[in-house]
């Protein structure tokens, strides 16, 4: 997707400093968005300008009337204010939607300050508590003043089950997501929810994906649900589970049927599927369980059966 922009800086998601962050994520290892050395504000702005001025990117952005800024963490934490303001001006000038993301725990001042303390302490800052307090206040002010109608702020809901959120080390609860959604919508912006299909070690992944989409659309009242097929990413904790055959992604057949049945249940809502690369990863180290046409037919029927139970149709 050439409307998808990865900011380039030395900053990585602050949650990574907390025992490696989410078990499925390896965003912080991506060389195309993480610099080994500090990147100045002017360089970050120039990097954005270079992206949006590239012909194919610009055409795609204007065609879709939106730009997706894939932050390495949270928009209000890892992207400096000057860079955010520059992107706001670009979006407003061209009447676009800005899609980006943020951890739901930023709504919780205690959790935010604790997470920032962990980050600054890991960076060997002697005054980490004071730095965390100051940075948290900056974040809270930005969240209170920067939301605009053209923003769709996604949050990594992943799975709508508190026990499963602990398994994937999300460090969020469902109440965090509820508070986050209410806050964003009350400030005039829209909310998006990322739903992970088949998180590592989470049981009954098809049912959990459908239940999570339902929670996002009915309880959080999100503008868009974006399904993401969980794949083994090099650098993530889940990668070793895949190598050992302990965990394997949900099949492409099941993913597409999850998308289809959710769209059928919510025809007026925006429901998308992200990360089609699952086709290349599935079954490399664990034998695919859905391969023949007959197996695919049975898999689709199984998903539809679960969907009828979840959606009560």
Backbone bond lengths (Angstrom), bond angles and torsions (degrees), N, CA, C in turn:
res aa  C-N    CA-C-N  psi(-1)  N-CA   C-N-CA  omega(-1)  CA-C   N-CA-C  phi
1 X - - - 1.464 - - 1.524 109.05 -
2 X 1.310 117.51 114.29 1.452 119.85 -176.78 1.527 112.93 -83.72
3 X 1.340 117.83 2.14 1.470 119.77 172.03 1.533 110.04 -94.53
4 X 1.341 116.34 3.09 1.468 121.08 -178.25 1.524 109.44 -98.91
5 X 1.325 115.35 119.88 1.461 121.29 -175.84 1.528 111.07 -112.60
6 X 1.337 115.24 133.00 1.464 121.69 175.72 1.517 109.00 -105.07
7 X 1.339 118.70 110.92 1.463 119.86 175.79 1.532 110.68 -58.83
8 X 1.317 116.17 145.25 1.462 120.19 -177.16 1.525 109.64 -115.39
9 X 1.326 115.67 115.09 1.459 121.11 177.23 1.519 108.84 -160.66
10 X 1.316 115.84 -178.70 1.464 120.04 177.70 1.528 112.24 -84.94
11 X 1.324 117.18 -4.20 1.461 121.32 -175.31 1.521 111.95 -80.41
12 X 1.315 116.06 135.51 1.456 121.62 173.14 1.525 108.59 -121.33
13 X 1.319 116.08 163.69 1.461 121.21 -178.59 1.521 110.68 -50.76
14 X 1.327 116.50 128.86 1.460 119.93 -177.30 1.525 112.29 -62.97
15 X 1.333 117.41 -22.85 1.464 120.72 -179.49 1.524 111.66 -70.47
16 X 1.326 117.48 -22.08 1.473 120.97 -179.89 1.533 110.70 -61.05
17 X 1.321 115.95 -30.94 1.463 119.69 -178.94 1.528 111.86 -70.17
18 X 1.323 116.90 -12.64 1.461 121.98 178.66 1.532 108.54 -96.05
19 X 1.309 116.59 83.78 1.475 123.93 176.70 1.526 112.72 57.47
20 X 1.327 115.61 34.38 1.451 119.95 174.77 1.507 115.72 91.58
21 X 1.331 118.08 -4.87 1.459 121.25 178.25 1.516 113.45 77.06
22 X 1.329 116.89 -155.30 1.469 121.76 -177.22 1.531 109.75 -65.43
23 X 1.327 116.58 140.17 1.465 121.06 -172.85 1.519 113.80 -65.98
24 X 1.323 118.00 -22.48 1.459 121.88 -174.48 1.522 113.05 -97.71
25 X 1.322 118.23 -8.15 1.461 122.37 -169.34 1.528 112.46 -98.95
26 X 1.329 114.68 137.18 1.469 120.50 174.97 1.522 110.43 -132.72
27 X 1.321 115.13 24.94 1.463 121.26 -178.10 1.528 110.79 -55.39
28 X 1.342 115.71 -38.09 1.457 121.27 -174.76 1.528 113.12 -69.02
29 X 1.342 117.49 -7.72 1.470 120.74 -179.90 1.538 111.81 -100.33
30 X 1.331 117.44 -2.85 1.468 120.92 -174.64 1.530 110.93 -75.05
31 X 1.313 115.96 116.58 1.459 121.00 -175.59 1.523 113.03 -69.29
32 X 1.351 116.91 -21.62 1.464 118.35 -179.09 1.523 112.97 -78.91
33 X 1.338 117.18 -5.92 1.469 118.22 177.97 1.531 113.46 -134.18
34 X 1.332 117.75 -3.82 1.467 120.36 178.98 1.527 109.20 -120.77
35 X 1.305 115.29 118.35 1.458 121.12 -179.29 1.535 110.61 -90.21
36 X 1.325 118.22 141.22 1.471 120.55 177.39 1.527 112.53 -74.62
37 X 1.329 116.75 -12.12 1.462 121.70 179.77 1.529 109.12 -130.26
38 X 1.335 117.46 158.79 1.470 120.22 179.74 1.531 112.33 -57.61
39 X 1.330 115.25 142.44 1.461 122.23 178.22 1.525 107.55 -116.80
40 X 1.311 117.10 125.80 1.468 120.70 -177.49 1.526 111.17 -68.68
41 X 1.314 114.81 162.92 1.470 120.46 177.70 1.524 110.42 -59.08
42 X 1.328 116.56 -45.55 1.470 120.01 -178.97 1.520 111.09 -62.34
43 X 1.324 117.06 -36.89 1.467 120.17 177.99 1.526 111.24 -68.53
44 X 1.327 116.88 -38.00 1.460 120.05 177.70 1.530 110.92 -64.92
45 X 1.321 116.28 -40.52 1.466 120.35 178.57 1.531 110.24 -66.43
46 X 1.322 116.50 -41.48 1.466 120.37 178.80 1.527 110.89 -63.82
47 X 1.325 116.54 -36.03 1.464 121.33 178.39 1.525 110.18 -62.92
48 X 1.337 116.42 -42.62 1.462 120.55 177.50 1.530 110.76 -64.47
49 X 1.339 116.27 -46.36 1.463 120.24 -178.83 1.523 111.55 -61.00
50 X 1.308 116.26 -39.90 1.462 120.42 178.85 1.531 110.40 -61.79
51 X 1.333 116.09 -39.46 1.462 120.11 179.79 1.522 111.42 -66.06
52 X 1.323 117.22 -50.85 1.469 119.83 -174.59 1.523 112.51 -72.79
53 X 1.327 117.64 -17.82 1.461 120.20 178.97 1.521 113.10 -91.76
54 X 1.318 116.27 -5.68 1.462 119.89 174.47 1.521 108.32 -71.09
55 X 1.318 116.77 130.93 1.460 122.62 -169.50 1.527 113.31 -51.43
56 X 1.335 117.82 -53.23 1.463 119.97 -175.76 1.520 111.89 -66.07
57 X 1.335 117.01 -34.81 1.461 120.14 177.89 1.522 110.73 -67.97
58 X 1.315 115.50 -46.65 1.466 120.45 -177.73 1.532 110.52 -61.46
59 X 1.318 116.69 -43.02 1.461 120.42 179.04 1.520 111.47 -62.40
60 X 1.334 116.23 -41.28 1.464 119.86 -178.88 1.523 111.31 -69.71
61 X 1.325 116.08 -39.59 1.469 120.93 178.32 1.526 110.21 -60.82
62 X 1.322 116.93 -47.48 1.465 120.74 -178.01 1.523 111.70 -71.57
63 X 1.322 117.22 -31.46 1.463 120.77 177.43 1.525 110.88 -66.79
64 X 1.329 116.14 -43.87 1.463 120.82 -178.42 1.524 112.10 -86.20
65 X 1.336 115.81 -13.23 1.463 122.69 179.50 1.531 111.96 60.13
66 X 1.312 114.97 35.09 1.463 119.83 176.95 1.519 110.02 -159.80
67 X 1.322 115.28 159.52 1.445 121.75 171.68 1.519 107.69 -129.65
68 X 1.308 115.64 134.03 1.465 121.76 179.30 1.521 107.89 -103.38
69 X 1.317 116.87 115.72 1.460 121.90 178.87 1.522 107.95 -100.60
70 X 1.325 115.13 105.39 1.462 121.58 -177.27 1.523 109.56 -85.78
71 X 1.313 116.37 89.78 1.454 120.54 -178.17 1.522 111.03 -73.86
72 X 1.308 114.94 147.65 1.462 120.80 173.78 1.524 107.05 -85.00
73 X 1.324 115.07 72.53 1.459 121.13 -174.90 1.512 110.12 123.93
74 X 1.330 116.83 -125.65 1.464 121.50 -175.20 1.520 111.38 -116.64
75 X 1.312 115.72 139.00 1.462 123.66 -178.92 1.517 112.12 -51.15
76 X 1.325 117.90 -42.69 1.461 121.33 -174.99 1.529 113.34 -86.05
77 X 1.325 117.48 -5.44 1.468 120.50 -177.75 1.523 111.25 -109.00
78 X 1.338 116.08 -54.28 1.455 119.68 -172.70 1.529 114.38 -89.96
79 X 1.335 117.87 -14.43 1.473 120.55 178.07 1.528 108.55 -103.20
80 X 1.323 118.60 117.61 1.474 121.01 -178.12 1.530 112.16 -60.70
81 X 1.322 115.85 153.19 1.463 121.28 -176.48 1.537 112.22 -57.84
82 X 1.332 116.82 -41.69 1.461 119.21 -178.62 1.530 111.24 -62.15
83 X 1.318 116.40 -36.55 1.467 120.46 178.80 1.527 109.66 -72.05
84 X 1.327 116.88 -41.30 1.473 120.20 176.97 1.525 110.24 -58.99
85 X 1.326 116.29 -45.84 1.471 120.01 -178.97 1.528 111.23 -62.18
86 X 1.306 116.71 -38.39 1.467 120.85 178.82 1.531 110.55 -63.68
87 X 1.326 116.12 -42.33 1.465 120.32 179.36 1.522 110.37 -68.54
88 X 1.335 117.70 -38.99 1.473 120.62 176.15 1.535 110.52 -56.64
89 X 1.324 116.22 -44.53 1.471 120.14 -178.20 1.523 110.83 -63.14
90 X 1.324 116.92 -40.86 1.470 120.71 178.59 1.530 110.24 -62.89
91 X 1.324 116.16 -45.58 1.466 121.40 -178.68 1.526 110.51 -63.32
92 X 1.318 117.07 -44.73 1.466 120.96 -178.80 1.533 111.53 -67.61
93 X 1.323 116.27 -38.91 1.467 120.53 -179.39 1.526 111.27 -60.71
94 X 1.347 116.09 -38.08 1.463 120.72 -174.78 1.528 113.10 -105.03
95 X 1.342 116.18 9.67 1.465 121.28 175.83 1.537 111.82 54.31
96 X 1.319 115.55 54.39 1.463 122.41 -177.14 1.521 110.80 -108.97
97 X 1.332 115.65 168.29 1.461 122.43 166.40 1.526 107.89 -93.02
98 X 1.319 115.18 143.14 1.459 121.12 174.50 1.521 108.19 -110.19
99 X 1.327 116.34 115.32 1.455 121.81 176.07 1.522 107.87 -105.82
100 X 1.323 116.39 126.05 1.457 120.60 177.08 1.519 107.86 -151.75
101 X 1.338 118.34 -167.82 1.458 118.70 -172.92 1.516 112.91 -143.26
102 X 1.325 113.75 162.67 1.462 120.56 -174.55 1.527 109.26 -158.93
103 X 1.309 117.24 141.46 1.460 120.64 175.49 1.531 109.93 -71.18
104 X 1.324 116.16 135.89 1.464 120.90 -177.09 1.520 112.20 -65.20
105 X 1.319 117.43 -24.40 1.468 120.64 -177.36 1.523 112.53 -68.75
106 X 1.328 117.89 -11.92 1.466 119.25 178.31 1.520 111.60 -62.72
107 X 1.333 116.56 -18.37 1.462 120.38 177.15 1.527 111.73 -74.46
108 X 1.325 116.28 -16.19 1.466 121.97 -178.00 1.527 108.31 -102.24
109 X 1.323 116.28 108.29 1.467 120.01 -175.23 1.517 112.88 -61.68
110 X 1.321 116.66 -38.28 1.458 120.21 -179.78 1.528 110.72 -65.13
111 X 1.342 116.88 -46.37 1.465 121.05 -179.78 1.526 111.43 -65.62
112 X 1.324 116.06 -39.00 1.465 119.98 -178.81 1.519 110.92 -64.79
113 X 1.313 116.21 -46.90 1.462 119.21 -178.29 1.527 110.70 -65.54
114 X 1.324 116.78 -38.44 1.465 120.06 178.59 1.527 110.68 -63.94
115 X 1.347 116.51 -43.55 1.468 120.79 179.74 1.522 110.98 -62.82
116 X 1.324 116.62 -40.14 1.457 120.27 179.61 1.530 111.31 -70.04
117 X 1.315 117.31 -34.50 1.467 120.30 175.36 1.522 110.23 -61.40
118 X 1.326 116.73 -43.19 1.470 121.11 178.42 1.528 109.88 -60.58
119 X 1.338 116.37 -43.13 1.460 120.61 -179.40 1.522 111.66 -64.16
120 X 1.332 117.35 -50.97 1.462 120.55 -177.26 1.525 111.56 -66.23
121 X 1.327 117.11 -34.45 1.464 120.18 177.66 1.529 110.46 -66.82
122 X 1.347 115.89 -39.13 1.470 120.22 177.57 1.524 111.43 -65.71
123 X 1.337 115.86 -27.02 1.468 121.02 178.00 1.524 111.69 -86.78
124 X 1.331 116.02 9.45 1.469 123.99 175.79 1.524 112.63 63.51
125 X 1.329 115.84 37.43 1.460 120.76 175.26 1.535 108.56 -88.12
126 X 1.319 116.54 119.96 1.462 119.86 -176.85 1.526 112.04 -67.41
127 X 1.328 116.55 -30.77 1.464 121.06 -179.46 1.529 110.33 -100.16
128 X 1.340 117.03 41.11 1.466 121.64 -172.18 1.531 112.90 -60.81
129 X 1.319 118.05 -33.10 1.465 119.44 -179.12 1.526 111.48 -68.46
130 X 1.305 116.62 -43.17 1.466 120.52 179.62 1.528 110.24 -68.40
131 X 1.331 116.65 -40.95 1.460 120.47 177.97 1.527 110.87 -61.32
132 X 1.332 115.87 -42.26 1.463 120.46 -179.91 1.522 111.32 -63.86
133 X 1.318 116.26 -40.49 1.458 120.34 179.74 1.521 110.75 -64.71
134 X 1.330 117.37 -45.13 1.452 121.51 -179.71 1.529 111.09 -64.92
135 X 1.342 115.94 -44.31 1.476 119.85 -178.48 1.518 110.59 -66.24
136 X 1.321 116.82 -37.49 1.467 120.29 179.15 1.521 110.51 -63.19
137 X 1.315 117.43 -41.54 1.464 120.34 178.88 1.527 111.11 -62.98
138 X 1.340 116.80 -38.48 1.458 120.69 177.46 1.529 110.56 -62.88
139 X 1.318 116.15 -41.74 1.467 121.53 -178.92 1.525 110.65 -65.39
140 X 1.338 115.98 -45.11 1.472 119.89 -178.93 1.529 110.43 -63.25
141 X 1.333 116.75 -39.09 1.464 119.95 178.52 1.525 110.52 -65.29
142 X 1.325 116.49 -43.34 1.471 120.55 179.40 1.522 111.08 -62.00
143 X 1.323 117.16 -42.88 1.462 120.39 -179.92 1.522 111.41 -66.31
144 X 1.300 115.84 -28.79 1.469 119.67 -178.36 1.522 112.25 -81.27
145 X 1.344 117.46 -19.00 1.467 119.80 -172.19 1.532 114.96 -120.80
146 X 1.322 118.62 -15.38 1.468 119.60 -170.15 1.521 115.75 -102.58
147 X 1.322 118.74 -9.42 1.468 119.21 179.64 1.522 109.93 -68.11
148 X 1.341 115.18 135.97 1.461 121.57 -178.51 1.529 109.23 -136.71
149 X 1.330 118.35 159.69 1.474 120.85 -176.47 1.518 114.83 -59.01
150 X 1.337 117.16 -26.07 1.465 118.56 -178.18 1.533 112.98 -83.80
151 X 1.318 117.67 -1.32 1.464 120.93 -178.53 1.527 110.51 -90.91
152 X 1.324 115.69 131.82 1.466 122.03 168.54 1.520 105.77 -113.82
153 X 1.325 116.13 105.38 1.457 121.67 -175.06 1.533 109.84 -94.53
154 X 1.321 115.29 107.00 1.453 120.33 177.83 1.521 110.60 -81.43
155 X 1.316 114.78 151.47 1.456 120.45 173.79 1.522 108.30 -136.44
156 X 1.318 115.53 146.59 1.462 120.60 -176.27 1.513 112.30 -79.59
157 X 1.310 116.48 77.46 1.460 120.72 176.58 1.522 110.16 -63.68
158 X 1.309 117.24 -45.43 1.468 126.41 176.80 1.527 113.44 65.48
159 X 1.336 117.43 -66.21 1.467 120.34 -178.27 1.530 108.62 -148.17
160 X 1.335 116.27 128.82 1.468 121.37 -173.49 1.523 111.36 -87.23
161 X 1.314 114.90 62.61 1.459 121.32 179.24 1.517 107.51 -152.69
162 X 1.319 117.39 120.66 1.462 120.27 -174.42 1.526 113.22 -61.60
163 X 1.332 117.09 -36.85 1.463 119.56 178.66 1.528 111.07 -66.34
164 X 1.329 116.02 -40.57 1.468 119.83 179.56 1.520 111.39 -69.86
165 X 1.319 117.89 -33.62 1.458 120.65 176.38 1.526 110.66 -61.79
166 X 1.324 116.56 -32.89 1.473 120.61 175.90 1.522 110.59 -70.08
167 X 1.323 116.67 -39.19 1.466 121.11 -179.30 1.530 110.98 -59.80
168 X 1.329 116.83 -41.09 1.470 119.75 -178.70 1.534 112.00 -91.35
169 X 1.334 115.81 9.22 1.462 122.93 176.54 1.527 112.41 54.54
170 X 1.326 114.17 47.62 1.461 119.76 179.74 1.517 112.16 -77.77
171 X 1.330 116.45 -26.65 1.467 121.53 -178.65 1.526 111.62 58.90
172 X 1.337 115.83 33.63 1.458 122.76 174.07 1.519 108.24 -132.23
173 X 1.317 116.28 155.74 1.460 121.10 172.54 1.526 108.08 -118.65
174 X 1.315 116.15 166.96 1.464 119.69 178.45 1.524 111.09 -62.26
175 X 1.316 116.90 -32.64 1.473 119.35 177.36 1.531 111.27 -64.84
176 X 1.346 116.54 -33.91 1.470 119.11 175.48 1.528 110.63 -60.03
177 X 1.330 115.68 -43.20 1.466 119.97 -178.64 1.533 111.56 -68.43
178 X 1.325 116.40 -37.09 1.466 119.93 178.75 1.530 110.13 -64.70
179 X 1.325 116.48 -46.07 1.466 120.39 179.02 1.528 110.85 -63.21
180 X 1.326 115.64 -41.36 1.468 120.61 -179.72 1.525 110.77 -60.74
181 X 1.328 116.42 -48.09 1.456 120.71 -178.51 1.527 111.43 -61.55
182 X 1.311 116.51 -44.89 1.463 120.10 179.73 1.530 110.90 -61.99
183 X 1.317 116.40 -41.63 1.462 120.23 -178.27 1.527 111.27 -65.30
184 X 1.323 116.32 -49.05 1.468 120.30 -177.87 1.525 110.70 -60.90
185 X 1.331 116.36 -46.38 1.464 120.16 -178.13 1.530 111.37 -67.38
186 X 1.338 116.99 -34.88 1.466 119.80 178.79 1.520 111.97 -69.50
187 X 1.338 116.59 -19.02 1.461 121.12 178.32 1.530 111.79 -97.51
188 X 1.334 116.90 13.07 1.454 120.53 170.44 1.512 116.83 90.31
189 X 1.330 117.97 0.29 1.468 120.81 178.20 1.525 109.56 -101.03
190 X 1.318 116.35 175.66 1.456 121.47 178.57 1.524 110.07 -110.31
191 X 1.324 115.19 160.15 1.464 121.19 -176.10 1.521 110.06 -115.76
192 X 1.313 116.06 140.10 1.454 122.32 171.77 1.514 108.60 -120.93
193 X 1.318 117.01 153.21 1.468 120.84 179.90 1.515 109.94 -127.57
194 X 1.326 116.33 127.03 1.457 121.55 172.58 1.527 108.16 -85.49
195 X 1.320 116.57 127.82 1.469 122.09 -179.99 1.521 108.08 -117.30
196 X 1.308 116.03 120.52 1.459 121.47 -175.81 1.531 110.52 -89.10
197 X 1.322 116.58 124.76 1.462 121.22 177.05 1.525 108.87 -92.68
198 X 1.321 116.02 113.47 1.456 120.59 176.63 1.510 115.83 79.57
199 X 1.348 119.45 47.81 1.467 119.84 176.41 1.527 110.54 -60.01
200 X 1.317 118.99 148.05 1.462 121.48 -178.01 1.526 112.57 -59.22
201 X 1.327 114.81 131.36 1.466 124.86 175.85 1.526 114.13 70.45
202 X 1.321 117.62 7.99 1.461 121.49 175.72 1.526 108.23 -91.28
203 X 1.325 116.38 122.46 1.459 120.90 -175.93 1.533 111.71 -77.72
204 X 1.336 114.31 155.52 1.471 122.44 177.11 1.530 110.70 53.61
205 X 1.331 118.22 57.47 1.471 121.68 -171.22 1.523 115.30 -63.51
206 X 1.327 118.55 -34.01 1.464 119.89 -179.59 1.525 110.12 -66.17
207 X 1.322 116.36 -48.14 1.462 120.53 178.59 1.531 110.55 -61.47
208 X 1.322 116.72 -42.53 1.463 120.23 -178.06 1.528 110.90 -64.07
209 X 1.334 117.14 -38.01 1.465 119.82 179.10 1.526 111.08 -64.64
210 X 1.311 116.47 -43.76 1.469 120.71 179.79 1.531 110.98 -67.37
211 X 1.328 117.06 -42.07 1.462 120.66 178.51 1.525 111.03 -64.00
212 X 1.333 116.29 -36.56 1.463 120.26 -179.52 1.523 110.99 -69.18
213 X 1.333 116.43 -41.02 1.469 119.85 175.82 1.525 110.45 -61.07
214 X 1.310 116.73 -41.79 1.465 121.41 178.95 1.525 110.59 -62.74
215 X 1.313 117.44 -43.82 1.461 121.98 178.33 1.528 110.50 -61.48
216 X 1.327 116.18 -43.30 1.461 120.35 -178.93 1.525 111.48 -64.05
217 X 1.320 116.33 -44.40 1.466 120.56 -175.31 1.531 112.63 -77.43
218 X 1.328 117.17 -38.93 1.467 120.18 -175.73 1.526 113.42 -89.61
219 X 1.319 116.89 -42.58 1.466 120.43 -175.84 1.525 112.41 -91.01
220 X 1.319 116.78 -47.92 1.462 119.74 -179.70 1.525 112.01 -80.59
221 X 1.340 116.28 -17.54 1.470 121.88 -179.99 1.528 111.67 56.18
222 X 1.333 116.01 46.59 1.455 120.22 -177.05 1.525 111.29 -73.99
223 X 1.304 114.82 156.48 1.463 121.78 175.90 1.529 110.36 -75.92
224 X 1.355 116.37 -36.92 1.465 120.11 -177.33 1.522 110.55 -143.95
225 X 1.326 115.07 139.38 1.457 122.41 168.94 1.520 107.37 -105.87
226 X 1.317 116.11 126.06 1.462 121.00 177.84 1.524 108.57 -115.23
227 X 1.327 115.78 104.67 1.460 119.80 175.03 1.520 108.99 -70.16
228 X 1.312 115.68 140.98 1.461 120.88 176.03 1.526 108.10 -131.24
229 X 1.328 116.56 118.16 1.459 120.29 177.94 1.522 108.85 -72.40
230 X 1.316 116.59 117.76 1.463 120.67 -177.25 1.522 109.30 -70.89
231 X 1.315 116.06 122.85 1.455 121.50 179.90 1.526 109.21 -123.08
232 X 1.327 117.94 158.53 1.471 120.93 -179.58 1.518 111.48 -75.94
233 X 1.297 116.47 108.37 1.455 121.24 -178.68 1.528 110.34 -99.43
234 X 1.300 116.00 130.14 1.455 121.17 178.54 1.524 109.39 -59.29
235 X 1.315 116.17 126.13 1.458 121.12 -177.63 1.510 113.20 105.38
236 X 1.341 116.64 -16.61 1.466 120.42 177.23 1.526 109.70 -88.64
237 X 1.321 116.07 153.28 1.466 119.99 178.85 1.524 111.37 -61.09
238 X 1.334 116.01 -33.31 1.457 120.49 -177.47 1.522 112.97 -68.51
239 X 1.325 117.18 -17.00 1.462 120.30 -176.86 1.521 111.42 -61.54
240 X 1.331 116.58 -41.60 1.466 120.16 179.19 1.524 111.68 -65.76
241 X 1.333 116.78 -33.73 1.470 119.77 177.44 1.525 110.04 -63.04
242 X 1.317 115.41 -37.75 1.467 120.87 178.64 1.532 111.14 -69.25
243 X 1.334 115.33 -43.03 1.462 119.71 179.75 1.531 111.40 -59.35
244 X 1.321 115.52 -36.05 1.463 120.49 -178.50 1.524 112.84 -85.69
245 X 1.337 116.79 -2.64 1.458 119.98 -179.94 1.514 113.64 76.64
246 X 1.342 117.53 14.33 1.463 121.53 179.86 1.529 110.53 -77.52
247 X 1.322 114.79 -32.44 1.465 120.39 -178.06 1.522 109.08 -135.94
248 X 1.321 117.11 141.04 1.452 122.17 177.92 1.526 108.89 -137.27
249 X 1.324 118.22 144.21 1.457 119.86 -179.74 1.525 112.74 -62.28
250 X 1.319 114.64 156.29 1.462 121.02 172.31 1.532 107.62 -66.60
251 X 1.323 116.77 144.06 1.465 120.78 -173.98 1.524 112.02 -67.74
252 X 1.336 117.03 154.66 1.467 120.90 175.28 1.523 112.00 -57.00
253 X 1.334 117.33 -36.31 1.468 121.17 179.22 1.520 111.00 -60.28
254 X 1.338 116.28 -46.40 1.468 120.55 -179.97 1.523 110.92 -68.07
255 X 1.327 116.94 -39.37 1.470 119.99 179.44 1.526 111.55 -60.74
256 X 1.324 116.21 -46.43 1.462 119.40 -178.56 1.524 111.42 -65.86
257 X 1.347 116.62 -32.64 1.461 119.38 179.39 1.530 110.99 -74.88
258 X 1.322 117.27 -34.25 1.472 121.06 173.86 1.521 109.60 -60.28
259 X 1.321 116.27 -44.49 1.466 120.94 178.31 1.527 110.55 -62.37
260 X 1.323 117.17 -46.69 1.464 121.48 -175.97 1.523 111.35 -63.85
261 X 1.330 117.43 -45.61 1.459 120.29 -176.97 1.534 111.65 -69.29
262 X 1.324 116.84 -33.37 1.467 119.55 177.63 1.522 110.60 -69.52
263 X 1.315 116.09 -41.74 1.472 119.26 177.03 1.527 111.26 -63.32
264 X 1.308 115.66 -36.69 1.464 119.35 179.09 1.523 110.60 -65.60
265 X 1.333 116.96 -38.13 1.466 121.02 179.41 1.521 111.17 -71.99
266 X 1.325 116.89 -35.65 1.464 121.37 -176.89 1.535 110.06 -122.41
267 X 1.322 117.83 69.93 1.475 120.94 -174.07 1.520 114.14 -66.71
268 X 1.328 117.32 -21.13 1.459 120.00 -177.71 1.528 112.53 -94.47
269 X 1.329 117.13 -0.23 1.469 120.44 -175.94 1.525 110.52 -107.56
270 X 1.322 115.83 161.72 1.465 120.95 179.04 1.527 108.49 -89.56
271 X 1.318 116.32 116.88 1.466 122.80 179.98 1.523 107.68 -130.37
272 X 1.322 117.28 120.24 1.462 121.19 -175.78 1.525 110.84 -127.48
273 X 1.323 115.43 166.19 1.465 122.00 178.03 1.514 108.52 -125.26
274 X 1.311 114.95 125.64 1.456 122.19 -176.36 1.529 109.16 -110.39
275 X 1.299 117.12 158.02 1.464 124.11 173.96 1.522 113.79 67.51
276 X 1.334 117.76 66.09 1.458 120.65 177.23 1.516 113.29 -71.28
277 X 1.335 117.68 -4.28 1.464 119.90 -178.14 1.522 113.15 -65.52
278 X 1.325 116.57 -6.03 1.460 119.61 176.06 1.529 111.15 -52.29
279 X 1.324 117.86 -30.41 1.461 121.96 -179.41 1.526 111.25 -60.00
280 X 1.319 117.11 -31.18 1.452 120.29 -176.06 1.527 112.31 -88.51
281 X 1.310 116.71 -20.34 1.453 119.91 -176.07 1.525 113.26 -97.53
282 X 1.317 116.99 -30.94 1.456 119.62 -171.89 1.523 111.98 -61.11
283 X 1.337 115.36 125.37 1.453 120.25 171.83 1.516 115.85 84.57
284 X 1.323 118.62 7.80 1.459 118.75 -178.92 1.526 111.84 -67.86
285 X 1.321 116.02 -41.11 1.456 119.66 179.12 1.522 112.74 -114.35
286 X 1.320 116.83 -7.42 1.461 121.06 175.34 1.519 107.33 -131.33
287 X 1.297 117.51 136.64 1.460 122.06 -173.57 1.535 110.89 -61.44
288 X 1.333 117.53 126.85 1.466 119.51 177.67 1.527 110.74 -60.53
289 X 1.316 116.15 134.65 1.465 119.43 -179.52 1.518 112.10 -95.97
290 X 1.344 116.78 -4.14 1.466 120.74 177.67 1.523 107.37 -132.26
291 X 1.328 115.46 104.35 1.460 119.70 -172.90 1.524 112.55 -131.61
292 X 1.345 117.02 -48.58 1.461 120.48 -177.73 1.521 110.61 -80.34
293 X 1.331 115.91 164.97 1.455 120.35 179.26 1.520 111.23 -62.37
294 X 1.324 116.59 -37.64 1.462 120.33 178.06 1.519 111.79 -63.29
295 X 1.327 116.73 -40.69 1.466 121.05 177.96 1.530 110.69 -65.00
296 X 1.316 116.30 -37.65 1.463 119.86 179.26 1.531 111.17 -66.04
297 X 1.324 116.17 -40.92 1.470 120.22 178.22 1.522 110.24 -61.84
298 X 1.323 116.68 -44.75 1.472 120.48 179.69 1.531 110.94 -65.93
299 X 1.321 116.56 -36.61 1.467 120.27 179.46 1.535 110.51 -65.38
300 X 1.317 117.03 -42.43 1.463 120.27 178.64 1.526 110.72 -62.93
301 X 1.325 115.98 -42.85 1.463 119.77 178.08 1.524 110.87 -61.38
302 X 1.328 116.89 -40.30 1.460 120.80 -179.78 1.530 110.97 -63.90
303 X 1.328 116.69 -41.80 1.465 120.44 178.53 1.521 110.33 -64.62
304 X 1.330 117.01 -43.26 1.466 120.43 179.70 1.520 111.49 -62.24
305 X 1.325 116.64 -37.34 1.463 120.92 178.23 1.531 110.80 -63.73
306 X 1.326 116.17 -45.15 1.468 120.65 178.17 1.533 110.22 -64.07
307 X 1.333 115.85 -40.23 1.472 119.55 -179.79 1.525 111.35 -62.40
308 X 1.319 116.33 -39.35 1.475 118.88 178.48 1.519 110.39 -63.83
309 X 1.320 117.39 -36.23 1.471 120.88 178.94 1.524 110.89 -70.74
310 X 1.317 116.81 -42.80 1.463 120.85 -177.48 1.529 111.04 -70.35
311 X 1.330 115.74 -45.66 1.462 120.41 -175.74 1.528 113.64 -89.25
312 X 1.337 115.53 -3.24 1.485 121.43 178.52 1.512 111.55 55.84
313 X 1.340 115.52 50.14 1.473 120.03 178.13 1.513 109.73 -124.22
